[in-house]
Amino acid sequence: MTIESPWTYQPGTGHSEGQDLTGFTVEARDGIVGHVDRQADGPGMRHLIVDTGVWVFGKSVLIPAGLVTRIDPQTRQITLACSKEEVKAAPVFRTDRETLDPEYLARVEGYYRDLPPSSE
């Protein structure tokens, strides 16, 4: 997967400044992952915290903004450039303190940068 800037929304995704994505459904290439519980829009470190519900036993995952391929405000849906299994295998997100931990963020960034390109 080629992500030029994992912590920034890519042009053409439909993201607009100040847009509240809380509650939007998050869908990977092969199905729904969960919904946006909260988001961080600070410069250079934009990401979503996605509540996976029962899909991953009630855990949350951190999704860098660069993985977002489309935001549809009408259907309140966000589409990602990865699969459900790739999201599930990402570095474990436990607490909001990790969003300030450079080592954790580097692991997340490295994980998504090293994913193989999509065949779709």
Secondary structure as GFF3:
##gff-version 3
##sequence-region A 1 120
A	DSSP	beta_strand	25	28	.	.	.	ID=ss1
A	DSSP	beta_strand	31	40	.	.	.	ID=ss2
A	DSSP	beta_strand	47	51	.	.	.	ID=ss3
A	DSSP	three_ten_helix	53	56	.	.	.	ID=ss4
A	DSSP	beta_strand	60	64	.	.	.	ID=ss5
A	DSSP	three_ten_helix	65	67	.	.	.	ID=ss6
A	DSSP	beta_strand	68	72	.	.	.	ID=ss7
A	DSSP	beta_strand	77	80	.	.	.	ID=ss8
A	DSSP	alpha_helix	84	88	.	.	.	ID=ss9
A	DSSP	three_ten_helix	96	100	.	.	.	ID=ss10
A	DSSP	alpha_helix	102	113	.	.	.	ID=ss11
###
